[in-house]
């Protein structure tokens, strides 16, 4: 469940992997925006979303956000 604004009901989602972090960097392109989220443990999650979505969410360094990961396939590599 995601935290929400005061007084609002929590948002329920089907994804099991929800990682809370802080935006470290936002790299806006013409169409897409790369968002780097730093997790409390120091690891980073990088997401590429549309520029329109990034603008609507008001994404900027320092903002607390959630990386929500739902994937039916996860690729694994090995040497």
C-alpha positions as CSV (number, residue, x, y, z in Angstrom):
1,X,0.0,0.0,0.0
2,X,1.3,3.5,-0.8
3,X,1.1,6.3,1.7
4,X,-1.1,9.1,0.6
5,X,-1.9,12.7,1.6
6,X,-3.4,13.3,5.0
7,X,-7.0,12.4,5.2
8,X,-7.0,10.4,2.0
9,X,-7.4,6.6,1.9
10,X,-4.2,4.6,1.1
11,X,-3.7,3.7,-2.5
12,X,-3.8,-0.1,-3.1
13,X,-1.8,-1.5,-6.1
14,X,-1.2,-4.9,-7.5
15,X,2.6,-4.6,-7.7
16,X,4.5,-6.3,-4.9
17,X,7.7,-4.4,-5.3
18,X,7.3,-0.9,-4.0
19,X,10.6,0.9,-3.1
20,X,10.4,4.3,-1.4
21,X,13.3,6.6,-2.2
22,X,14.3,10.1,-3.0
23,X,14.9,11.5,-6.5
24,X,18.7,12.0,-7.0
25,X,18.6,13.3,-10.6
26,X,16.1,14.1,-13.4
27,X,17.4,14.1,-16.9
28,X,14.7,15.5,-19.2
29,X,14.8,14.7,-22.9
30,X,12.6,15.8,-25.8
31,X,10.2,12.8,-25.3
32,X,11.3,10.8,-22.3
33,X,12.8,11.7,-18.9
34,X,15.3,9.5,-17.0
35,X,14.7,9.6,-13.2
36,X,17.3,8.3,-10.8
37,X,15.9,7.3,-7.4
38,X,18.2,6.7,-4.4
39,X,16.9,4.2,-2.0
40,X,17.6,4.5,1.8
41,X,20.3,1.7,1.5
42,X,22.2,3.8,-1.1
43,X,21.3,1.7,-4.1
44,X,19.8,3.5,-7.1
45,X,16.8,2.6,-9.3
46,X,16.6,4.2,-12.7
47,X,13.3,4.7,-14.6
48,X,12.6,6.2,-18.0
49,X,9.1,7.7,-18.2
50,X,7.5,10.1,-20.6
51,X,8.4,13.8,-20.2
52,X,4.7,14.5,-19.9
53,X,4.3,12.1,-16.9
54,X,7.4,13.5,-15.2
55,X,6.0,17.1,-15.6
56,X,2.6,16.0,-14.2
57,X,4.2,14.4,-11.2
58,X,6.4,17.5,-10.6
59,X,9.5,15.3,-10.3
60,X,12.6,17.1,-9.0
61,X,15.7,16.2,-7.0
62,X,15.0,15.7,-3.3
63,X,11.3,14.7,-3.8
64,X,10.2,11.5,-2.0
65,X,8.8,9.0,-4.5
66,X,8.1,5.3,-5.0
67,X,9.6,3.0,-7.6
68,X,6.8,0.6,-8.3
69,X,8.0,-2.5,-10.1
70,X,5.8,-5.1,-11.7
71,X,7.3,-7.4,-14.2
72,X,6.1,-10.8,-15.4
73,X,9.7,-11.5,-16.7
74,X,13.0,-10.8,-15.0
75,X,16.1,-11.5,-17.0
76,X,19.1,-13.0,-15.3
77,X,22.7,-13.1,-16.7
78,X,25.8,-15.0,-15.6
79,X,29.4,-15.1,-16.6
